Amino acid sequence: MKIIILGAGQVGGSLAEHLASEANDITVVDTDGDRLRDLGDRLDIRTVHGRGSLPTVLRQAGADDADMLVAVTNSDETNMVACQVAHTLFHTPTKIARVREAAYLTRSELFDNDAIPVDVLISPEQVVTNYIKRLIQHPGALQVIDFAEGKAQLVAVKAYYGGPLVGQQLRQLREHMPNVETRVAAIFRRDRPILPQGDTVIEADDEVFFIAAKDNIRAVMSEMRRLDETYKRIVIAGGGQIGERLAEAIESRYQVKIIEMNPARCRHLSDTLDSTVVLQGSASDRDLLMEENIADADIFLALTNDDEANIMSSLLAKRLGAKKVMTIINNPAYVDLIQGGDIDIAISPQLATIGTLLAHVRRGDIVSVHSLRRGAAEAIEAIAHGDAKSSKVIGKAIENIGLPPGTTIGAIIRDEEVIIAHDDTVIETGDHVILFLVDKKHIRDVEKLFHVGLSFF
């Protein structure tokens, strides 16, 4: 596939890295020559120096015969104009734009072929807000991913000493929970992936990824670790777009406080939010945190745009007694360094956004793509189309499907039913199939499985 990426920042660069490793024809456009040189030295891609919204620059990037334009510069306006130019002058089939400003996003009539021709809108702030909301709804989870509009969920937990299943084989999960269907999809032990088998023994500190119907998630979590109590009191550091959206989404169910430095922003938040308490000050102010009884907080969320400020305020909040700390980290290099110590969960907006983008870039009928453990593996939701003659998966039992190495099928969603996959489970047309890959170089092979007929040749 021939793809033009506008923007060589963290999202554009990470996307180029993902796609270049899958034998796509990638061109990255940016006004920053140093970033382009760095990407060009590391990856097998083309780079073009210039403003991505200009017709001459797009033509130089190969827009005449590009399959897709992905506009992820830091400017909403540049991204939208680039899509307009690509549509009008080059008839680019698929145009994806990152748009941050809520004033644009709330006007859906802006984005169609008669106005601004954007096929897919990506809002990083909304993606991250939804991600954090799911973590709050599942105390103790390290990652929560929805499939088939939330009918099934994939949850990552750390196995604790004393958990019922720790030290036992996975096949005993069914004995412990005869009435609950679940499947362990992946295990990470000391940062290395393990493909789970029936005789795999769960060890303390393993990161265990399991899939189950939404209603069964809490029961399965209790087998891996002691359950955390439901959160009640939440403190948010940073009243920017993510902080505001999150407070708006959860304030009816939790006691929420926001700490924000900017007085004008504080006034806006006070006017906009219903029951959230808005405090003006620094989240790194020890006296302020103690005054607001941070030791009683079930969760402290550092959501500013400043990684260092987020890390320092989180460490302080944890030291002063906050039970759980989650932190947004914009620099992906920091994420693995800090998660799991005093900071319980580090959230990378870039990785969350990349997963959303990849779902629209993949070939075959891929509904969603999610990074596991900050990109170490992937979970894919694909729809099976066709019939036994035109499809490589329909009408076959899972044990007879030629899955690529390191790939497993965890579950199938059929209409409203969540079916946990077993070797003799037969895939039917229309099934949503949830797959796990610990080796991303086989993604193209998975895509080919879900093509119908000869379109993959």
JOSUL-V218334 format. One record per residue. N is the residue number from 1. RES is the residue in one small letter. SS is DSSP state (hx for helix, st for strand, lp for the rest). OMEGA is omega in radians with two decimals (NA if undefined). Layout:
# JOSUL-V218334
N | RES | SS | OMEGA
N | RES | SS | OMEGA
This chain:
# JOSUL-V218334
1 | m | lp | 3.14
2 | k | st | -3.00
3 | i | st | 3.03
4 | i | st | 3.11
5 | i | st | 3.08
6 | l | st | -3.12
7 | g | lp | -3.12
8 | a | lp | 3.09
9 | g | lp | -3.05
10 | q | hx | 3.13
11 | v | hx | 3.14
12 | g | hx | 3.13
13 | g | hx | 3.13
14 | s | hx | 3.12
15 | l | hx | 3.10
16 | a | hx | 3.14
17 | e | hx | 3.12
18 | h | hx | -2.98
19 | l | hx | -3.14
20 | a | hx | -3.14
21 | s | lp | -3.12
22 | e | lp | 3.02
23 | a | lp | 2.99
24 | n | lp | 3.06
25 | d | st | -2.98
26 | i | st | 2.98
27 | t | st | 3.13
28 | v | st | -3.12
29 | v | st | 3.09
30 | d | st | 3.08
31 | t | lp | -3.11
32 | d | lp | -3.10
33 | g | hx | -3.12
34 | d | hx | 3.12
35 | r | hx | -3.14
36 | l | hx | 3.13
37 | r | hx | 3.14
38 | d | hx | 3.12
39 | l | hx | -3.12
40 | g | hx | 3.12
41 | d | hx | -3.05
42 | r | hx | -2.97
43 | l | lp | 3.08
44 | d | lp | -3.10
45 | i | lp | 2.97
46 | r | st | 3.05
47 | t | st | 3.11
48 | v | st | -3.13
49 | h | st | 3.11
50 | g | lp | 3.12
51 | r | lp | -3.01
52 | g | lp | 3.14
53 | s | lp | -3.10
54 | l | lp | 3.14
55 | p | hx | -3.12
56 | t | hx | -3.13
57 | v | hx | 3.12
58 | l | hx | 3.11
59 | r | hx | 3.11
60 | q | hx | -3.14
61 | a | lp | 3.09
62 | g | lp | -3.08
63 | a | hx | -3.12
64 | d | hx | -3.11
65 | d | hx | 3.13
66 | a | lp | 3.07
67 | d | lp | -3.00
68 | m | st | 3.00
69 | l | st | 3.09
70 | v | st | -3.07
71 | a | st | -3.09
72 | v | lp | 3.02
73 | t | lp | -3.14
74 | n | lp | -3.10
75 | s | lp | 3.07
76 | d | hx | -3.05
77 | e | hx | 3.09
78 | t | hx | -3.12
79 | n | hx | -3.10
80 | m | hx | 3.12
81 | v | hx | 3.13
82 | a | hx | 3.10
83 | c | hx | 3.11
84 | q | hx | -3.14
85 | v | hx | -3.13
86 | a | hx | -3.14
87 | h | hx | -3.01
88 | t | hx | -3.03
89 | l | hx | -2.99
90 | f | hx | 3.12
91 | h | lp | 3.13
92 | t | lp | -3.02
93 | p | lp | -3.07
94 | t | st | -3.10
95 | k | st | -3.12
96 | i | st | -3.13
97 | a | st | 2.98
98 | r | st | 3.13
99 | v | lp | -3.08
100 | r | lp | -2.97
101 | e | lp | -3.10
102 | a | hx | -3.13
103 | a | hx | 3.04
104 | y | hx | -2.99
105 | l | hx | -3.10
106 | t | lp | 3.14
107 | r | lp | -3.04
108 | s | hx | -3.12
109 | e | hx | 3.10
110 | l | hx | -2.92
111 | f | lp | 2.93
112 | d | lp | -3.00
113 | n | lp | 3.10
114 | d | lp | 3.13
115 | a | lp | 3.06
116 | i | lp | -2.98
117 | p | lp | 3.06
118 | v | lp | -3.12
119 | d | lp | -3.11
120 | v | st | 3.06
121 | l | st | 3.08
122 | i | st | 3.07
123 | s | lp | -3.10
124 | p | hx | -3.11
125 | e | hx | -3.14
126 | q | hx | 3.11
127 | v | hx | -3.11
128 | v | hx | 3.11
129 | t | hx | 3.14
130 | n | hx | -3.13
131 | y | hx | -3.13
132 | i | hx | -3.14
133 | k | hx | 3.12
134 | r | hx | 3.11
135 | l | hx | 3.12
136 | i | hx | -3.12
137 | q | hx | -3.13
138 | h | lp | -3.12
139 | p | lp | 3.13
140 | g | lp | -3.13
141 | a | lp | 3.06
142 | l | lp | -3.14
143 | q | st | 3.10
144 | v | st | -3.09
145 | i | st | 3.10
146 | d | st | 2.99
147 | f | st | 3.11
148 | a | lp | 3.09
149 | e | lp | 3.03
150 | g | lp | 3.14
151 | k | lp | 3.07
152 | a | st | 3.11
153 | q | st | 3.00
154 | l | st | -3.08
155 | v | st | 3.05
156 | a | st | 3.06
157 | v | st | 3.03
158 | k | st | -3.14
159 | a | lp | -3.07
160 | y | lp | 2.97
161 | y | lp | 3.11
162 | g | lp | 3.07
163 | g | lp | -3.06
164 | p | lp | -3.06
165 | l | lp | -3.10
166 | v | lp | -3.10
167 | g | lp | -3.13
168 | q | lp | -3.14
169 | q | st | -3.10
170 | l | lp | -3.10
171 | r | lp | 3.14
172 | q | hx | 3.10
173 | l | hx | -3.13
174 | r | hx | 3.12
175 | e | hx | 3.13
176 | h | hx | -3.01
177 | m | lp | -3.05
178 | p | lp | -3.07
179 | n | lp | -3.10
180 | v | lp | 3.10
181 | e | lp | 3.08
182 | t | st | 3.09
183 | r | st | 3.03
184 | v | st | -3.02
185 | a | st | -3.10
186 | a | st | 3.05
187 | i | st | 3.02
188 | f | st | -3.11
189 | r | st | -3.08
190 | r | lp | 3.05
191 | d | lp | 3.09
192 | r | st | -3.13
193 | p | st | 3.05
194 | i | st | 3.05
195 | l | lp | -3.01
196 | p | lp | 3.00
197 | q | lp | -3.14
198 | g | lp | -3.10
199 | d | lp | 3.09
200 | t | lp | 3.14
201 | v | st | 3.11
202 | i | lp | 3.11
203 | e | lp | 3.05
204 | a | lp | -3.14
205 | d | lp | 2.98
206 | d | lp | 2.93
207 | e | st | -3.03
208 | v | st | 3.08
209 | f | st | 3.12
210 | f | st | 3.12
211 | i | st | 3.14
212 | a | st | 3.00
213 | a | st | -3.03
214 | k | hx | -3.07
215 | d | hx | -3.08
216 | n | hx | -3.01
217 | i | hx | -3.06
218 | r | hx | 3.13
219 | a | hx | -3.13
220 | v | hx | 3.11
221 | m | hx | -3.10
222 | s | hx | 3.10
223 | e | hx | -3.07
224 | m | hx | -3.00
225 | r | lp | 3.03
226 | r | lp | -3.06
227 | l | lp | 3.00
228 | d | lp | 3.07
229 | e | lp | 3.10
230 | t | lp | 3.13
231 | y | lp | 3.06
232 | k | lp | -3.04
233 | r | st | -3.05
234 | i | st | 3.09
235 | v | st | 3.14
236 | i | st | 3.05
237 | a | st | -3.14
238 | g | lp | -3.11
239 | g | lp | 3.06
240 | g | lp | -3.06
241 | q | hx | -3.12
242 | i | hx | 3.13
243 | g | hx | -3.14
244 | e | hx | -3.12
245 | r | hx | -3.12
246 | l | hx | 3.13
247 | a | hx | 3.14
248 | e | hx | -3.07
249 | a | hx | -3.00
250 | i | hx | -2.98
251 | e | lp | 3.14
252 | s | lp | -3.09
253 | r | lp | -3.07
254 | y | lp | 3.01
255 | q | st | -2.99
256 | v | st | 2.98
257 | k | st | 3.05
258 | i | st | 3.03
259 | i | st | -3.08
260 | e | st | -3.10
261 | m | lp | -2.96
262 | n | lp | -3.10
263 | p | hx | -3.13
264 | a | hx | 3.12
265 | r | hx | 3.10
266 | c | hx | 3.13
267 | r | hx | 3.12
268 | h | hx | -3.12
269 | l | hx | 3.14
270 | s | hx | 3.14
271 | d | hx | -3.00
272 | t | hx | -3.02
273 | l | lp | -3.06
274 | d | lp | -3.01
275 | s | lp | -3.14
276 | t | lp | 3.07
277 | v | st | -3.11
278 | v | st | -3.11
279 | l | st | 3.08
280 | q | st | -3.14
281 | g | lp | -3.13
282 | s | lp | 3.11
283 | a | lp | 3.07
284 | s | lp | 3.12
285 | d | lp | -3.07
286 | r | hx | -3.10
287 | d | hx | 3.14
288 | l | hx | -3.13
289 | l | hx | -3.13
290 | m | hx | 3.11
291 | e | hx | -3.11
292 | e | lp | 3.05
293 | n | lp | -3.12
294 | i | hx | 3.14
295 | a | hx | 3.11
296 | d | hx | -3.09
297 | a | lp | 3.07
298 | d | lp | -3.11
299 | i | st | 3.07
300 | f | st | -3.09
301 | l | st | 3.10
302 | a | st | -2.96
303 | l | lp | 3.10
304 | t | lp | 3.11
305 | n | lp | -3.06
306 | d | lp | -3.09
307 | d | hx | -3.08
308 | e | hx | 3.11
309 | a | hx | 3.12
310 | n | hx | -3.11
311 | i | hx | -3.08
312 | m | hx | -3.13
313 | s | hx | 3.13
314 | s | hx | 3.13
315 | l | hx | 3.13
316 | l | hx | -3.13
317 | a | hx | -3.14
318 | k | hx | 3.14
319 | r | hx | -3.13
320 | l | lp | 2.98
321 | g | lp | 3.08
322 | a | lp | -3.01
323 | k | lp | -3.14
324 | k | lp | -3.09
325 | v | st | 3.03
326 | m | st | -2.99
327 | t | st | 2.99
328 | i | st | 3.11
329 | i | lp | -3.10
330 | n | lp | 3.11
331 | n | lp | -3.07
332 | p | hx | -3.12
333 | a | hx | -3.13
334 | y | hx | -2.90
335 | v | hx | -3.11
336 | d | hx | -3.12
337 | l | hx | -2.95
338 | i | hx | -3.08
339 | q | st | 3.02
340 | g | lp | 3.05
341 | g | lp | 3.07
342 | d | lp | 3.09
343 | i | st | -3.00
344 | d | lp | -3.09
345 | i | st | 3.03
346 | a | st | -3.06
347 | i | st | 3.12
348 | s | lp | 3.09
349 | p | hx | -3.13
350 | q | hx | -3.11
351 | l | hx | 3.11
352 | a | hx | -3.14
353 | t | hx | 3.14
354 | i | hx | 3.13
355 | g | hx | 3.13
356 | t | hx | 3.13
357 | l | hx | -3.07
358 | l | hx | 3.14
359 | a | hx | -3.11
360 | h | hx | -3.10
361 | v | hx | -3.08
362 | r | lp | 3.03
363 | r | lp | -3.10
364 | g | lp | -3.10
365 | d | lp | -3.12
366 | i | st | -3.09
367 | v | st | -3.12
368 | s | st | 3.13
369 | v | st | -3.11
370 | h | st | 3.05
371 | s | st | 3.05
372 | l | st | -3.13
373 | r | lp | 3.07
374 | r | lp | 3.00
375 | g | lp | -3.11
376 | a | lp | 3.11
377 | a | st | -3.13
378 | e | st | 2.99
379 | a | st | -3.06
380 | i | st | 3.01
381 | e | st | -3.12
382 | a | st | 3.10
383 | i | st | 3.12
384 | a | lp | 3.14
385 | h | lp | 3.07
386 | g | lp | 3.11
387 | d | lp | -3.06
388 | a | lp | -3.13
389 | k | lp | -3.03
390 | s | lp | -3.08
391 | s | lp | 3.11
392 | k | lp | -3.07
393 | v | lp | -3.04
394 | i | lp | -3.14
395 | g | lp | -3.13
396 | k | lp | 2.97
397 | a | st | -3.06
398 | i | hx | -3.13
399 | e | hx | -3.13
400 | n | hx | 3.10
401 | i | lp | -3.12
402 | g | lp | -3.14
403 | l | lp | 3.09
404 | p | lp | 3.12
405 | p | lp | 3.10
406 | g | lp | -3.12
407 | t | st | 3.08
408 | t | st | 3.00
409 | i | st | -3.06
410 | g | st | -3.07
411 | a | st | 3.07
412 | i | st | 3.03
413 | i | st | -3.10
414 | r | st | -3.00
415 | d | lp | -3.12
416 | e | lp | -3.01
417 | e | st | 3.04
418 | v | st | -3.10
419 | i | st | 3.08
420 | i | st | -2.97
421 | a | lp | 2.97
422 | h | lp | -3.07
423 | d | lp | -3.06
424 | d | lp | 3.10
425 | t | lp | -3.11
426 | v | st | -3.12
427 | i | lp | 3.13
428 | e | lp | 3.13
429 | t | lp | -3.11
430 | g | lp | 3.12
431 | d | lp | 2.93
432 | h | st | -3.04
433 | v | st | -3.12
434 | i | st | -3.10
435 | l | st | 3.10
436 | f | st | 3.13
437 | l | st | 3.03
438 | v | lp | 3.07
439 | d | lp | -2.99
440 | k | hx | 3.14
441 | k | hx | 3.13
442 | h | hx | -3.13
443 | i | hx | -3.13
444 | r | hx | 3.13
445 | d | hx | 3.10
446 | v | hx | 3.12
447 | e | hx | -3.12
448 | k | hx | 3.13
449 | l | hx | -3.02
450 | f | lp | 2.94
451 | h | lp | 3.11
452 | v | lp | 3.06
453 | g | lp | -3.02
454 | l | lp | -3.01
455 | s | lp | -3.13
456 | f | lp | 3.12
457 | f | lp | NA
